[in-house]
Structure formats: C-alpha cells, structure tokens
Amino acid sequence: MHKTAIIYVSEHHGNTEKLLKEVCRGQPIDLFNIACTETINLSQYSCVGFASGIYVGKFHKSIFKFLKNRRCEFPKNSFVVCTSGIGKGRYALKFSNYLRDQGFTVLGEFECKGFDTFGPFKLFGGFAKGHPDTCDIANGTAFIRQLLNTIEHADT
Ligand SMILES: Cc1cc2nc3c(=O)[nH]c(=O)nc-3n(C[C@H](O)[C@H](O)[C@H](O)COP(=O)(O)O)c2cc1C
C-alpha cells in the first residue's frame, strides 16, 4: 500500500487548509500543518506533496526551510497544491520546477483562487472572495483522485 502525505502552510485565511480538508476527505492522505512536522517520519511515505498559499510570489518560506533541512528524507515522488489571489496555475508550476531542480519527480500540480486581503485588496473588501468555492473543491477533488491513481502506478 502506498502512503501519501501533504505538508502545508495556510496562514492568511486558512484557504489552503480548507481546500485540502475538503479534497482529501475520505482519501488515504495524511495532512500535516508544517508547524506539526517535527516528529514526522517521512520514510513511511512513497509520495509527499507540498501545499501553500502564495506569499509575494512564492510558497511560504517555512516550506523551503523544511525542504532544505530534511531533503534527504523525502521520497522521490511529490506533487504541488496552492491557493493564490490570482489562481491561474503559474505559482504551482513555478514551485514544481523548483522541486524538479531539487531532484523530485513531480506527479502533478493544482492551483486555485483563495480569498486575498493582502495590501490594497483589504481596502476594497478583498480579492477572490468566496474562494476556494465549490467549483475549486470539485476540481481539486478530481485532481487528488487522478493523483492517487498515478501514485499507485508510479515507480517509488
Ligand atoms: C503577504 C501576502 C502576499 C501575497 N502575495 C500574493 C501574490 O504574490 N500573488 C497572489 O496571487 N496572491 C498573493 N497573496 C494571496 C494569497 O496567496 C491567497 O490569499 C492564498 O489563498 C492564501 O492562502 P492561505 O489562506 O492558505 O494562507 C498574498 C497574500 C499575503 C498575505
């Protein structure tokens, strides 16, 4: 049996956490807030994904730090989930490329909009209000199902 985990950061409005909890419901995926990863045993997983909101164009810095400190413990297979104000997919692709440069095999990436009140958006009631919405969750659920199927058939 392949085991899958996701390590995530969701510090702005909890958008990424909300998305993950919905799309992973009933699926064999362990979710770890990065604040609770000190004792995580990464060697039991055949695939570990990373999820984050986007903060000034990037995944949260604690993800980069965690990766740097524990790179050698990770399995080769990974995937990427993020929420951003823009939600077009380019931040997920950017982080996937970073993971590939680190030697990971990236099995997929998913990005959707997340409610954003950063900077000037706050003055106008925020951007991407209501996201992730039911459509984002449906798309994310389809992504996770497809991903689990891919993991079942991937080399470990
Ligand atoms: C400090 C900060 C910087 C942000 N920078 C960007 C950005 O560069 N591009 C973007 O599309 N959204 C940006 N956002 C919006 C967040 O990525 C978006 O709201 C995301 O859903 C937050 O996820 P979270 O609630 O899980 O933390 C930013 C938000 C914050 C708080």
PDBQT file of the ligand as one rigid body, heavy atoms in Angstrom, charges set to zero:
ROOT
HETATM    1  C1  LIG A 201       1.757  38.524   2.425  1.00  0.00    +0.000 C 
HETATM    2  C2  LIG A 201       0.887  38.021   1.289  1.00  0.00    +0.000 A 
HETATM    3  C3  LIG A 201       1.377  38.037  -0.015  1.00  0.00    +0.000 A 
HETATM    4  C4  LIG A 201       0.591  37.556  -1.081  1.00  0.00    +0.000 A 
HETATM    5  N1  LIG A 201       1.130  37.529  -2.344  1.00  0.00    +0.000 NA
HETATM    6  C5  LIG A 201       0.393  37.046  -3.383  1.00  0.00    +0.000 A 
HETATM    7  C6  LIG A 201       0.948  37.001  -4.683  1.00  0.00    +0.000 A 
HETATM    8  O1  LIG A 201       2.106  37.357  -4.925  1.00  0.00    +0.000 OA
HETATM    9  N2  LIG A 201       0.153  36.535  -5.691  1.00  0.00    +0.000 N 
HETATM   10  C7  LIG A 201      -1.134  36.108  -5.476  1.00  0.00    +0.000 A 
HETATM   11  O2  LIG A 201      -1.796  35.697  -6.437  1.00  0.00    +0.000 OA
HETATM   12  N3  LIG A 201      -1.669  36.109  -4.228  1.00  0.00    +0.000 NA
HETATM   13  C8  LIG A 201      -0.936  36.556  -3.183  1.00  0.00    +0.000 A 
HETATM   14  N4  LIG A 201      -1.461  36.559  -1.905  1.00  0.00    +0.000 N 
HETATM   15  C9  LIG A 201      -2.799  35.966  -1.677  1.00  0.00    +0.000 C 
HETATM   16  C10 LIG A 201      -2.710  34.545  -1.096  1.00  0.00    +0.000 C 
HETATM   17  O3  LIG A 201      -1.830  33.738  -1.843  1.00  0.00    +0.000 OA
HETATM   18  C11 LIG A 201      -4.090  33.879  -1.085  1.00  0.00    +0.000 C 
HETATM   19  O4  LIG A 201      -4.991  34.643  -0.326  1.00  0.00    +0.000 OA
HETATM   20  C12 LIG A 201      -3.989  32.453  -0.543  1.00  0.00    +0.000 C 
HETATM   21  O5  LIG A 201      -5.213  31.788  -0.759  1.00  0.00    +0.000 OA
HETATM   22  C13 LIG A 201      -3.631  32.436   0.934  1.00  0.00    +0.000 C 
HETATM   23  O6  LIG A 201      -3.669  31.114   1.376  1.00  0.00    +0.000 OA
HETATM   24  P1  LIG A 201      -3.878  30.747   2.923  1.00  0.00    +0.000 P 
HETATM   25  O7  LIG A 201      -5.165  31.381   3.386  1.00  0.00    +0.000 OA
HETATM   26  O8  LIG A 201      -3.926  29.253   2.904  1.00  0.00    +0.000 OA
HETATM   27  O9  LIG A 201      -2.666  31.278   3.628  1.00  0.00    +0.000 OA
HETATM   28  C14 LIG A 201      -0.726  37.058  -0.835  1.00  0.00    +0.000 A 
HETATM   29  C15 LIG A 201      -1.228  37.080   0.494  1.00  0.00    +0.000 A 
HETATM   30  C16 LIG A 201      -0.431  37.544   1.540  1.00  0.00    +0.000 A 
HETATM   31  C17 LIG A 201      -0.978  37.526   2.957  1.00  0.00    +0.000 C 
ENDROOT
TORSDOF 0
